[in-house]
Amino acid sequence: MTSTGPAPAGETAAPWRDRKRYAWLLGLAVPTLPFQAGALAAATGQGLWWWWGPVFAFVLIPVLDRLIGTDAENPPEAAMPVLERDRYYRWCTYLYLPLQYAALVWACVQWTRPELSAADRTGLAATVGVVAGVAINTAHELGHKRESLERRLARVALAQTCYGHFHVEHNHGHHIRVATAEDPASSRLGESFWAFLPRAVAGSARSAWRLEARRLERRGRPVWSRENDVLTAWAMSAVLFGALTAAFGPAVLPYLALQAVLGFCLLESVNYLEHYGLLRERRPDGRYERVAPRHSWNSNNTTSNIFLYQLQRHSDHHANPLRRYQTLRHFDEAPQLPSGYASMIVLAWATPLWRRVMDPRVLAHYGGDATRANLHPRLRRRLAEAAAPAAGTAGAA
């Protein structure tokens, strides 16, 4: 794809080309991870290869992020309309789904093989969990679009993880409350991932139900009906799991459940790092200020961005939710993560290391004033208690 932008007077504009145009197809390597794992295990005779998915995601991708580096280039404004209309980029996401479900069915076949050990089956479930987690990101890209086909595909992609309510909560909850204490998907300074995870999982489900109930009530429709998008999403997962269990036997059910849990935990790991400690200020009228680039952590690591459809350019996504991944822009004023999501997810799981790396960055972002950050309530109480004696001493003086 080429596009010509404005050129200085007397000069001919050079055509702009998307240097990553064909690299986006690499994202389709993710839904084939179970097939890759099976081929490697068969070729080597080593069952450890069934764990290939986590190795790919959390070892290989961080290494490639380090070797290939970053890319902060933005498409010129003149190229944006052509890029947005180019259906090639859409097919790079559409094709994820048939590969995703082919891998899931194939995994069910493998889980019934008696020659596989419990460790091998668990490793395959972990590999399928990586596919399921990235499928939520694919659903995220599709679910923000106006086309009904893409929104339907988003719901299909989410069925594997039983996380279909994400489509409702993310679009109508998170995007409204992002970087506030009210948002279950925005982590707080001083909050570990392991404390954030149950709050986010339960909070997103409750939020989705409330949002959908309110929508239906406004339309005069019953909450318990086929028009409830949360109920229909959960029903899709129940039908999927029921069909796979009927086809392959109840032995596959524990592994289906495991891959689903791992998939949505991967999503919540990403949620944890995207807005950690960042807070929108309240205006004098009590409403929050408009979402700005400074309210999302960003990364320009090339490899992670290719496999995540530029989710790491998160500030532009929040400013322009309808913008397609190939046109998302880098903002100099957006706070930057020290590495790509693949590395930062692993860091988030190790709380002391995460705190050591990220807490100083949050404080630096707010000029050393922790009270301006989205604080964990326990940390906010500690700061208030520490400030109280100081205020009393100053008053006495």
Secondary structure per residue as TSV (DSSP state, phi and psi in degrees):
chain	resnum	aa	ss	phi	psi
A	1	M	-	360.0	131.6
A	2	T	E	-124.1	154.7
A	3	S	E	-151.2	143.7
A	4	T	E	-107.8	125.3
A	5	G	-	-98.0	177.4
A	6	P	-	-65.5	142.7
A	7	A	-	-122.4	155.1
A	8	P	-	-59.3	153.3
A	9	A	T	-55.1	135.7
A	10	G	T	85.5	-3.8
A	11	E	S	-116.8	153.2
A	12	T	-	-92.5	131.2
A	13	A	-	-67.8	133.8
A	14	A	-	-80.7	137.5
A	15	P	E	-66.4	139.3
A	16	W	E	-95.4	134.8
A	17	R	E	-122.6	140.8
A	18	D	-	-77.0	104.0
A	19	R	T	-66.7	-19.2
A	20	K	T	-100.4	12.6
A	21	R	T	-50.5	-51.4
A	22	Y	T	-87.9	-12.5
A	23	A	G	-68.0	-26.2
A	24	W	G	-61.5	-24.2
A	25	L	G	-65.5	-21.1
A	26	L	G	-62.4	-24.4
A	27	G	G	-59.3	-23.5
A	28	L	G	-75.8	-5.0
A	29	A	G	-68.5	-27.5
A	30	V	G	-64.2	-50.8
A	31	P	G	-67.3	-11.1
A	32	T	G	-94.2	5.6
A	33	L	H	-56.4	-41.3
A	34	P	H	-61.0	-39.5
A	35	F	H	-64.4	-41.8
A	36	Q	H	-60.7	-43.1
A	37	A	H	-61.1	-44.8
A	38	G	H	-63.1	-41.5
A	39	A	H	-65.3	-42.1
A	40	L	H	-66.9	-39.7
A	41	A	H	-65.4	-40.4
A	42	A	H	-69.0	-38.9
A	43	A	H	-70.8	-33.3
A	44	T	H	-102.7	-18.1
A	45	G	-	72.5	14.0
A	46	Q	-	-107.9	118.5
A	47	G	G	-67.6	-17.3
A	48	L	G	-60.2	-23.1
A	49	W	G	-68.1	-15.2
A	50	W	G	-64.5	-17.3
A	51	W	G	-90.7	18.2
A	52	W	H	-60.3	-34.1
A	53	G	H	-57.5	-54.2
A	54	P	H	-61.4	-35.0
A	55	V	H	-65.1	-45.0
A	56	F	I	-58.1	-48.4
A	57	A	I	-72.9	-39.9
A	58	F	I	-113.7	1.9
A	59	V	I	-123.3	-58.0
A	60	L	I	-65.3	-47.5
A	61	I	H	-62.6	-46.0
A	62	P	H	-58.7	-37.2
A	63	V	H	-64.2	-44.6
A	64	L	H	-66.0	-36.3
A	65	D	H	-57.5	-42.3
A	66	R	H	-68.7	-41.8
A	67	L	H	-75.1	-42.0
A	68	I	H	-83.6	-31.5
A	69	G	-	85.2	-153.5
A	70	T	B	-114.1	163.5
A	71	D	-	-142.5	108.9
A	72	A	-	-100.4	11.4
A	73	E	-	-67.1	137.3
A	74	N	-	-109.2	141.7
A	75	P	-	-63.2	144.2
A	76	P	-	-65.7	152.3
A	77	E	G	-56.2	-36.0
A	78	A	G	-64.7	-24.2
A	79	A	G	-86.0	-16.3
A	80	M	H	-57.8	-50.1
A	81	P	H	-59.9	-39.2
A	82	V	H	-67.6	-42.5
A	83	L	H	-61.3	-44.3
A	84	E	H	-63.0	-35.0
A	85	R	H	-83.2	-18.2
A	86	D	-	-67.1	109.8
A	87	R	H	-73.1	-13.2
A	88	Y	H	-54.3	-43.5
A	89	Y	H	-65.9	-32.8
A	90	R	H	-66.8	-41.1
A	91	W	H	-66.0	-25.6
A	92	C	H	-63.3	-27.5
A	93	T	H	-92.8	-39.3
A	94	Y	H	-56.8	-41.5
A	95	L	T	-69.7	-14.5
A	96	Y	H	-60.4	-39.3
A	97	L	H	-66.3	-49.3
A	98	P	H	-62.6	-35.2
A	99	L	H	-68.5	-39.2
A	100	Q	H	-58.2	-48.1
A	101	Y	H	-79.0	-28.5
A	102	A	H	-63.3	-41.5
A	103	A	H	-66.0	-37.4
A	104	L	H	-65.8	-45.1
A	105	V	H	-64.5	-43.6
A	106	W	H	-61.5	-39.0
A	107	A	H	-63.1	-38.8
A	108	C	H	-60.2	-39.5
A	109	V	H	-60.9	-44.0
A	110	Q	H	-66.8	-36.1
A	111	W	H	-66.0	-18.5
A	112	T	T	-92.7	-4.8
A	113	R	-	-74.6	122.9
A	114	P	T	-67.0	-23.7
A	115	E	T	-76.0	-13.4
A	116	L	S	-81.5	134.0
A	117	S	-	-76.7	167.8
A	118	A	H	-60.6	-36.9
A	119	A	H	-65.4	-39.5
A	120	D	H	-64.3	-44.0
A	121	R	H	-64.5	-38.6
A	122	T	H	-66.8	-40.1
A	123	G	H	-61.1	-41.9
A	124	L	H	-64.2	-38.4
A	125	A	H	-62.6	-38.4
A	126	A	H	-65.7	-39.2
A	127	T	H	-65.4	-43.5
A	128	V	H	-64.5	-33.6
A	129	G	H	-61.6	-36.4
A	130	V	H	-63.3	-43.9
A	131	V	H	-59.7	-44.2
A	132	A	H	-65.4	-39.6
A	133	G	H	-64.9	-44.3
A	134	V	H	-70.2	-27.0
A	135	A	H	-62.1	-33.9
A	136	I	H	-63.7	-37.9
A	137	N	H	-66.6	-37.6
A	138	T	H	-63.0	-42.5
A	139	A	H	-62.3	-35.6
A	140	H	H	-60.9	-44.9
A	141	E	H	-63.9	-44.6
A	142	L	H	-73.6	-37.0
A	143	G	H	-70.8	-14.2
A	144	H	T	-88.0	-5.0
A	145	K	S	-89.7	159.6
A	146	R	S	-77.2	-29.6
A	147	E	-	-63.7	129.7
A	148	S	H	-63.5	-32.9
A	149	L	H	-59.7	-45.2
A	150	E	H	-68.0	-36.9
A	151	R	H	-66.2	-37.2
A	152	R	H	-67.0	-40.8
A	153	L	H	-62.8	-35.5
A	154	A	H	-60.2	-42.8
A	155	R	H	-66.0	-37.0
A	156	V	H	-64.6	-43.6
A	157	A	H	-62.6	-32.1
A	158	L	H	-79.3	-17.9
A	159	A	H	-61.5	-31.6
A	160	Q	T	-63.5	-29.1
A	161	T	T	-102.9	3.9
A	162	C	T	57.1	31.7
A	163	Y	-	-119.2	33.1
A	164	G	T	-62.6	-23.2
A	165	H	T	-65.5	-16.6
A	166	F	H	-55.8	-36.7
A	167	H	H	-59.2	-37.4
A	168	V	H	-79.5	-52.4
A	169	E	H	-65.4	-41.7
A	170	H	I	-65.3	-48.7
A	171	N	I	-69.9	-39.1
A	172	H	I	-108.8	-8.7
A	173	G	I	-112.7	-64.9
A	174	H	I	-58.6	-42.7
A	175	H	H	-69.6	-18.5
A	176	I	H	-88.0	-40.1
A	177	R	H	-105.1	7.5
A	178	V	T	-52.2	143.6
A	179	A	T	58.2	39.9
A	180	T	S	-134.2	163.5
A	181	A	T	-67.8	-19.8
A	182	E	T	-81.4	-11.0
A	183	D	-	-91.0	118.3
A	184	P	T	-68.5	-16.6
A	185	A	T	-96.8	4.2
A	186	S	S	-108.5	115.3
A	187	S	-	-79.4	157.7
A	188	R	-	-110.5	148.2
A	189	L	B	-58.5	127.3
A	190	G	T	91.9	-4.3
A	191	E	-	-96.5	122.3
A	192	S	-	-73.0	159.8
A	193	F	H	-59.8	-36.8
A	194	W	H	-71.9	-23.9
A	195	A	H	-82.3	-34.9
A	196	F	H	-67.7	-38.2
A	197	L	H	-55.9	-55.8
A	198	P	H	-65.1	-33.5
A	199	R	H	-64.6	-40.4
A	200	A	H	-72.3	-43.0
A	201	V	H	-63.8	-51.9
A	202	A	H	-68.0	-42.1
A	203	G	H	-65.2	-37.8
A	204	S	H	-69.2	-37.5
A	205	A	H	-65.8	-44.8
A	206	R	H	-62.9	-43.5
A	207	S	H	-62.6	-44.0
A	208	A	H	-60.6	-42.6
A	209	W	H	-64.5	-44.1
A	210	R	H	-63.1	-43.1
A	211	L	H	-63.7	-42.3
A	212	E	H	-71.3	-38.5
A	213	A	H	-61.9	-41.8
A	214	R	H	-65.1	-40.5
A	215	R	H	-62.0	-45.0
A	216	L	H	-69.5	-37.8
A	217	E	H	-63.0	-39.4
A	218	R	H	-62.6	-31.0
A	219	R	T	-91.1	1.0
A	220	G	T	71.0	29.0
A	221	R	-	-108.1	150.3
A	222	P	-	-71.1	144.3
A	223	V	S	-68.0	-42.7
A	224	W	S	-86.6	82.2
A	225	S	S	-155.2	173.2
A	226	R	T	-69.4	-12.9
A	227	E	T	-82.9	-6.7
A	228	N	-	-79.7	110.8
A	229	D	H	-66.2	-27.1
A	230	V	H	-71.7	-46.7
A	231	L	H	-62.5	-43.3
A	232	T	H	-67.0	-33.8
A	233	A	H	-65.6	-45.9
A	234	W	H	-64.8	-35.1
A	235	A	H	-64.6	-38.0
A	236	M	H	-59.6	-42.2
A	237	S	H	-66.1	-40.7
A	238	A	H	-63.4	-42.1
A	239	V	H	-65.0	-43.1
A	240	L	H	-60.9	-50.8
A	241	F	H	-65.1	-37.9
A	242	G	H	-64.9	-41.9
A	243	A	H	-66.1	-41.9
A	244	L	H	-67.7	-37.5
A	245	T	H	-67.4	-40.2
A	246	A	H	-65.4	-36.7
A	247	A	H	-77.1	-36.8
A	248	F	H	-116.3	-6.4
A	249	G	-	98.3	160.3
A	250	P	G	-64.8	-13.2
A	251	A	G	-62.7	-24.2
A	252	V	G	-82.8	-16.7
A	253	L	H	-61.4	-43.6
A	254	P	H	-60.4	-35.2
A	255	Y	H	-76.4	-33.5
A	256	L	H	-62.1	-43.6
A	257	A	H	-64.3	-41.3
A	258	L	H	-64.1	-46.3
A	259	Q	H	-64.6	-33.4
A	260	A	H	-66.1	-45.1
A	261	V	H	-63.1	-44.6
A	262	L	H	-63.0	-36.4
A	263	G	H	-63.9	-49.2
A	264	F	H	-76.0	-23.1
A	265	C	H	-67.9	-33.6
A	266	L	H	-65.3	-42.1
A	267	L	H	-58.1	-48.2
A	268	E	H	-69.0	-24.3
A	269	S	H	-64.0	-40.8
A	270	V	H	-67.2	-44.1
A	271	N	H	-56.9	-39.4
A	272	Y	H	-58.3	-42.4
A	273	L	H	-89.4	-14.7
A	274	E	H	-70.6	-30.0
A	275	H	S	-134.3	21.5
A	276	Y	T	-52.1	118.6
A	277	G	T	74.2	-1.7
A	278	L	-	-88.4	139.9
A	279	L	-	-138.4	132.9
A	280	R	-	-84.6	137.4
A	281	E	-	-80.8	152.3
A	282	R	B	-84.3	139.3
A	283	R	-	-83.3	168.2
A	284	P	T	-56.7	-26.8
A	285	D	T	-83.3	3.6
A	286	G	S	91.6	-12.1
A	287	R	-	-86.3	157.5
A	288	Y	B	-78.5	149.4
A	289	E	-	-62.5	161.4
A	290	R	-	-65.6	145.8
A	291	V	-	-62.8	133.7
A	292	A	-	-130.4	167.1
A	293	P	G	-54.3	-29.1
A	294	R	G	-72.3	-2.8
A	295	H	G	-100.3	9.2
A	296	S	S	-139.1	140.5
A	297	W	-	-80.6	137.3
A	298	N	B	-125.9	163.8
A	299	S	-	-152.8	139.4
A	300	N	-	-107.1	18.0
A	301	N	B	-60.8	121.8
A	302	T	H	-62.2	-48.6
A	303	T	H	-63.6	-50.1
A	304	S	H	-59.7	-38.9
A	305	N	H	-65.9	-35.7
A	306	I	H	-64.8	-43.5
A	307	F	H	-78.9	-14.7
A	308	L	T	-115.8	18.5
A	309	Y	T	51.1	45.9
A	310	Q	T	57.2	29.3
A	311	L	T	-57.2	-27.2
A	312	Q	T	-70.6	-13.9
A	313	R	-	-88.5	63.1
A	314	H	H	-75.4	-29.2
A	315	S	H	-62.0	-44.6
A	316	D	H	-68.4	-33.1
A	317	H	H	-61.8	-41.9
A	318	H	H	-72.1	-31.8
A	319	A	H	-73.1	-33.5
A	320	N	-	-137.6	77.6
A	321	P	T	-60.7	-25.2
A	322	L	T	-82.8	-11.5
A	323	R	S	-65.6	134.3
A	324	R	-	-78.3	154.8
A	325	Y	G	-57.6	-33.8
A	326	Q	G	-70.9	-12.6
A	327	T	G	-112.2	4.3
A	328	L	-	-64.5	142.7
A	329	R	-	-112.8	154.6
A	330	H	-	-87.0	139.5
A	331	F	-	-118.3	128.5
A	332	D	T	-62.0	-31.7
A	333	E	T	-81.3	-7.9
A	334	A	S	-75.8	136.9
A	335	P	-	-64.8	139.7
A	336	Q	B	-110.0	135.9
A	337	L	-	-73.1	153.5
A	338	P	S	-72.6	-12.6
A	339	S	S	-156.8	-176.8
A	340	G	-	-76.1	169.8
A	341	Y	H	-57.6	-38.4
A	342	A	H	-58.4	-42.1
A	343	S	H	-73.0	-41.6
A	344	M	H	-70.0	-29.1
A	345	I	H	-62.1	-46.8
A	346	V	H	-61.6	-40.5
A	347	L	H	-63.3	-38.0
A	348	A	H	-62.8	-31.7
A	349	W	H	-71.6	-20.7
A	350	A	S	-104.5	88.5
A	351	T	H	-52.7	-48.2
A	352	P	H	-60.4	-39.5
A	353	L	H	-68.6	-41.8
A	354	W	H	-58.5	-46.9
A	355	R	H	-62.2	-40.4
A	356	R	H	-65.1	-36.7
A	357	V	H	-84.0	-44.9
A	358	M	H	-94.0	-34.5
A	359	D	H	-59.1	-43.9
A	360	P	H	-61.9	-31.3
A	361	R	H	-69.7	-39.7
A	362	V	H	-62.6	-46.1
A	363	L	H	-63.0	-40.9
A	364	A	H	-63.9	-36.4
A	365	H	H	-61.2	-31.7
A	366	Y	T	-105.7	23.9
A	367	G	T	62.0	29.1
A	368	G	T	84.7	-2.1
A	369	D	-	-95.2	96.8
A	370	A	G	-65.0	-24.2
A	371	T	G	-67.8	-15.2
A	372	R	G	-85.7	-7.6
A	373	A	S	-89.9	167.1
A	374	N	-	-80.7	96.3
A	375	L	B	-92.8	143.9
A	376	H	-	-61.2	136.5
A	377	P	H	-52.2	-36.8
A	378	R	H	-64.0	-41.8
A	379	L	H	-68.5	-36.9
A	380	R	H	-63.8	-39.6
A	381	R	H	-64.2	-40.2
A	382	R	H	-63.6	-42.2
A	383	L	H	-65.2	-38.4
A	384	A	H	-66.2	-41.4
A	385	E	H	-66.0	-37.8
A	386	A	H	-69.4	-32.7
A	387	A	H	-77.2	-27.8
A	388	A	H	-61.4	-49.7
A	389	P	H	-61.4	-36.9
A	390	A	H	-64.1	-40.4
A	391	A	H	-66.1	-39.3
A	392	G	H	-64.7	-41.2
A	393	T	H	-63.6	-41.5
A	394	A	H	-65.4	-37.7
A	395	G	H	-66.2	-40.3
A	396	A	H	-64.5	-38.6
A	397	A	-	-66.3	360.0
